[in-house]
């Protein structure tokens, strides 16, 4: 079956018959060159949001932008009354149109370390739990929340503190994050959005080309579906 090896930013490539070794080598070489060029362009794009915002004016706290939607109770609602040395470890966001949901992992010292997988300091970390959702955001507000919250947590900036107390849960700490004023950073944010969209386009094209290379190689070696899954699990396990 012929395979269309269209490049990333080029005219459609050649159709190859996988039984023809020369065509296969040409296709793989072409795709590899496309990936190298796309990766180089991707690496040249700065998607660090703080670099775009500069010295901004402080704006609303997270619960005061859009419509704050709480979630069902989980460990992020807990305090140090419930877990010793409880703190936020990592945060991520997921955007769905005008909605952005904030997730976080919790780190704490379990009472019985033998029942948990712990680090060298005796702490365990949970999976990601939903903290809350901010709905009814406009385009720039959604982009700002999506990009800014994980950075605020990682760098402990914008009013965020990672530790719970007897009176403050981890969700309380996340709600304390103070966003830049969307109006003050409007132009900078627009530039960030444009660069990030370009970066996402390149990421997608790189992934598609990489998948096509895999398909050609799998077919070349006549791998079964089961053998293909084994190879992919081994490769993903090493990443």
N, C-alpha and C positions, 0 to 999 in steps of 0.2 A: 504494500500500500504506500503510495507516495506521501511524503511528509512535507508540508510547507514550512520552511525555515525562515520566516520573515524576521528581519532584524529589529533592533530596538528603535532606531531613528533613521531608518534607511528604507529604500524601496524593497518590495518583497523579494526574498531570496529565491534560490532555485528549488524546484521540486525534485526530490531525490527518490530513487528506488533503493531501499535499504540493503538490497542484495548486491548493489554495486559499491564496492569498497571505496573507490575514488570519490564517488558522490557523497558517501557517508563521511569520509575524512574532510571533504570540502565543507559540508554542512556543519560539522562539529567545530571546525576551525573558524568558520564565519560566526557562529553563535558565540564562541569563546571570545572572539575579538569584540563583538557587540557588548558582551557582559563586562569586559575589562573597561571599555570606554564609558559605559553607563555607571559603573562603580566609581570611576574617577570623577565623573560629573557629580555623582551623589555625594562623594566625600568632600567636594568643594562647597557644598551648600551648608550654611550655618542654620541649624534648627534649634538653637538654644534660645529660648524665649527671653531670658533676662538680658541677653545681649542686645535685643531690639528695644526693650522698654526703657533702658537708661534710668535716669533719676525721675521716677514717676511720682505723681500725687496719689496718696492713699485713697481708696474708694471704700466700697461696702465690704462687710464680712460675708462669708459664704452664704449664711442663711438669709441674707438681705438682698440677694440678687435673684431674679426670677421667682419661682414658686418653690419653696422648700418642701420636700416630700420625705418624711421620715420612713424608716424601714422597720421590719420586725426586730425584736430584741435579739442581740447576740453578744459575743464577748466584747465588741466595741462599745457596748453600753455599760460594761462593768467598770469597777473602780479598784483601788488597791485594797478595799475591804474584801474583794472577791478573789483577786489574784495578786501575789507578791511581785513587786517590781514591774508592774504592768506598763507597757509602753507601745506606741506605734512604731513598727519597724519599717514598713514600706507602704506606699500608696500608689494607686493607679486610677485612671478614669476611663469611662466608656461613654462615648457620645452617640446618641441616636437622634439626629436632626436637632431639635431645639431643647433636647434633654441631655443632661450630663449626670452620670451616676458615679459617685466616689466610692472606691473600695480601699480597704487597708488590711494589713496583717498585724497581728498582735504578738508581742514578745513578752514572756514573763518567766518567773521561776516556779516550776510546779512543786507541789508539796512532796510528791514521790517521784524523784527523777528517774527511777528505774522503769516507770510506766510510760516514759516519753523519750523521744529522740532529742537529746540536748547537746548544746555546744560545750566548749571547754570551760565556760563559766557557769554552766548549769542552767542555761536558759533554753526554752523551747519556743518555736515560732509557729503560729497557726497558718492555715491557708487564708486566702483573701476572703473577707466578709464585706457585705454591702453596708456602707455607712448611711448614705442618704442620696437622694436625687434632687437636682435642681432643674425645674421644668420651666417652659415658657420663656426661654432665653432667646435673644436675637442672635444673629450669626456671629458677631464679634464677641458678645458675652460668652457664648458657648465655646468658641475657640479659646478665649482667655481662661475660662475655668478648666477646660480640658488640658491645656498645656501647663498652666501655672501651679495647680494644686500639687502634682507629684514633685515638682521642683521645690515648692515651699516646704514640703515634708522632708525631702532628701537633705536640703540645706538648712533646715530649721530657721526659716525666715518668715517675714510677714505675719508675725504674731503667733506662729505655731510653736508649741512645745510638745515634745514627744511623750512625756511621762504623764500617766494618770495619777490622781491623788485620791484621798478618801472622798472628796467632794466633786472631783472632775473625772468624767469618763474619757475614753479615747475619742468618742464622738464629740464631746465638748471641746477637746483640743483641736479637732479638725474644723469645728464650727468657728474657732477663733481666728482662722486664717483670714487675713485682710487682703483683698484683691487690689490691684491698681485701679484707679479711676478709669473706667472704660472710655470716657470722653477725653481724658487727658492723654491716653495712649492710643487713640483711635488710628492715627496715621501709622505709627510704629507697628501696631497690631496688624494692620492691613498688609504691611510689607512682610511681616512674619507669616501670615496666612498664605500669601502668594508663594513664598519660598517653600513652605511646608507642603503645599499642594504639589509643587514641582518635584519635591523629594519623594512624595508618595507615588507619583507617576513613575519615577525612575525605579523605586522599590518594586512596584508591580511588574514593570517590564523586565527587570532583572530576574524576578521570581519565575515569570512565564518562560523566559529563555532557558533558565536553569532546569525547569521541569521538562522542557522539550529535549534538552540534552539527555536527561535521565531516560526519557521514553525511547529515544533512539538507541541508547546503550542497552537498555533492557531488551529491546526487540532484537538488537544485533546478537546478543548472547542467548536469545530465545528463552528468556526467563519466564517461568509461570507466574501467575498472580501471587501465589504463596511465596515464591522465592523473591519476588519484587518487594513484598511486604517485609520480609526478613532483612533485605538489604537496607530498606528505608528506615526500619527501626534501629538497625545498627548505626547508620549514619547519624540519625537524629539523637541517638543516645550519646554520641561522641561530641555533640555540639555544646 
